[in-house]
């Protein structure tokens, strides 16, 4: 599992790239080179200068040592015009940085300093077009995923989902286009739109439906007890 710190630094790397007047940037950009799959932690593109920069985040020394890609001849430095390694302050010495890479350090207040400048690669192995395409896809996926994960967040974390009787879903009404949440039974085929003044039927097999969570009998008995208690 990815650490909180790694996740945080990846996001900061993106802000830093955006600041460098890049037109397009994204985290986790999938790249393919010589049948190898790589994932750049952050990639930024400047269309006017026709330049691509990659940042690879390392939060532990083990992680840095283990990463064969950094040292390989198909590594990030070979794929873009500039490549950096970004770490917390003091993790790596300048001498440890593989040839061509720059070193960025980020302090506890998210201030990023260039410790070592990268060497410009005039002829990246991947074309700018390819990098634009890959970065565009990653950026688009990130936006859509963010929207979806907000909408389908399970606040019960599946606590009552063993042998469920009732499901909480969100669905878009084909008539008024409002997206609302509904409690349904497992095989239920339609719900009636609850948007004010609509009352249109929503066929669940056709509508855009997302399952949020489910509730079992434990949930009901606990709820029932609490309800009776409060009367
Ligand atoms: Zn409706």
Boltz pocket constraint, residues with backbone or C-beta under 6 A from the ligand:
constraints:
  - pocket:
      binder: B
      contacts: [[A, 173], [A, 174], [A, 175], [A, 176], [A, 177], [A, 178], [A, 193], [A, 194], [A, 195], [A, 198], [A, 199], [A, 200]]
      max_distance: 6.0
